[in-house]
Amino acid sequence: MTAAVAAPHPAPKRAPNRAWKKLRANKAALVGTFIVAVFVLLAALAPVLPIADPTATNWGAIRQPPSVTAWLGTDEIGRDIFARMIWGGQASLMAGVVSVAIAVLVGVPFGLVAGYFGGWTDSIIARTTDALLAMPFLILAIALAAFMGPSLTNAMIAIGLSAVPIFIRLTRGQVLAVKTEDYVEGARAIGLGHVRIMARYILPNVLPPIMVQATLTIATAIIAEASLSFLGLGQQPPAASWGSMLNTAKNFLSQAPWMAIWPGTAIFLVVIGFNLMGDGLRDALDPREH
Amino acid sequence: MTDIILETRNLHRRFTSGGGLLSRRTVIHAVNGVNLQVRRGETLAIVGESGCGKSTLARLLLRLIEASEGQVIYDGRDLTALPGPQMRALRAEMQFIFQDPFSSLNPRMTVETIVGEPLLVHDRLTDAQRRAKVGDLLARVGLRPEHADRFPHEFSGGQRQRISIARALATSPRLLIGDEPVSALDVSVQAQIVNLLEDLKADLGLTLIVIAHDLAVIRHMADRVAVMYLGEVVELAPTEALFTTPRHPYAQALLSAIPVPVPGAGAERQVLGGDLPSPANPPPGCRFHTRCPFATDRCRTERPALADVALGARNGHQVACHHHASIPTPALPTARAGSRSPASERRFALWRAATNTTTNKESTHDHP
């Protein structure tokens, strides 16, 4: 064996990072990434940008339409909407990304274990998931948030935990499909252990639909945070989030439509951005598609 | 005997399905009491029609699935009782080649990772050593080193099967089991892969167990053949003995179904009546009696054991049939030649002359 190893042979060259190359060639994914990047940048730079205090009220200028002084107008107690949009973006983006991260990190391993091992492990995990899925997503999130107490952090955890069953079920289903492929049996024939088979053979092949689901769930989570804020369980006033701004704005739709248009547009754009990014990422990571 | 590398003792495998609240549990006896001995360095073929349990048997031999009963002895060790870690370590010595080259390779790994994977588990090599070894293995199976960076979907079926073989060879195994390793490939590619397996076997001193249903491939490759029917081995014989004098009625019917590429020689095909009985509800006694033209009352009640064809048979020809001594051995059409028309005989002569001048060792392998 050592003789074979020592035999001179031109070592194969490393492949260039083709996933990254493919992502760059995908225009839609670039647009999505750009949109998300702009919002993330604005949210991150909120403390240093020369914008008005998002909580400063001005009773002399309530529900003003967009103007030179207030670029996007003012809300029902005279706060600058542009400033609130940027600060609110911080809360909304965090709520979306963090809660989905929690859901993926908890849900995918459970789904993986349930689907891979089957039997009793699967029965317990799958039946619990079914029970949780029987409760509407938002009701579950509200119940959890109420139980943990009102704050943005608790709202994110509550939304994340409520989304866990979605990822368990999705992952489990994908694993059941991939598990029967010959290459998984082949991995066992080579002598690989369970952990390695799950990490190297099953997870990479079940990931694409999970990633698409994750980008979609970010949108759902942003809207769920809005609902929790509306109930006083999410972002606490006077701090802003897009969702809470939208919820307030619905009372003034005919008098001050701009109050709803800006946060609505922002949520729409971020969701589109994440979806485009997710699609591009899925295609880039699949070696079969060109 | 020390030249036995792998042995099964009364090996059983049952699959159960159903058994829910309202459905009755069905038990499928896929492998029913198989006793086989595989000699070191030989090529043993296992044949039978679809659903006879040959793939299940192949997986049992490597403990890719667990046996319901019985033992698999590899080099004196009982695989069925080996703890997990020891079993995984032993897998370096025994490797498997799958039938479908399109689902047996992880689509998200490069060829280098796929072939290098067994080395990662079983050998402590540096990255550079492993890469060099992968290059050697690819060259060994007829692929180029630059193929290492590509993904499986970029290859044809035959090339993918070569990748599978390279992966199987990575840990220098002693036993290679192929589950229909060529049946998913084009006929021209089949010949290449069969030749490759034979060369490797000769060069590396492998023991080969080949599951197949293509009798031409088996006749070409195998030293011994085991014929399976409904989970049981009904005949075990040296290849030539089986192809010239099959003793079990099922083996006779199987061999008479080989198409013969000689005009006018296709007569005397034995067509079996009825279908393969459901393995969930196998017939009692000899499992073949429902389709056997020679069946008697004894066959319906008493299960025949695998026994030597004749007392003191030197070649180890064994058959599981109560009446094998009285059943005539049919004249198989393959034995007949010279029945070609004079015109085709002349064309064959021309072709033979042409192939002899451009002497090519590989292309003459399947000469009729």
Interface residues (C-beta under 8 A of the other chain):
Chain A: M1 A4 V5 A7 P8 H9 P10 A11 P12 K13 R14 A15 E181 D182 Y183 E185 G186 A187 R188 A189 I190 G191 L192 G193 R196 R200 Y201 P204 N205 D286 P287 R288
Chain B: R59 L62 L64 M87 R88 A89 L90 R91 A92 Q95 F96 F98 Q99 D100 S103 S104 L105 N106 P107 R108 M109 T110 E112 E117 P118 V121 H122 D123 L125 A128 Q129 R131 A132 K133 V134 G135 D136 A139 P145 E146 A148 D149 F151 H153 S164 R167 T171 S172
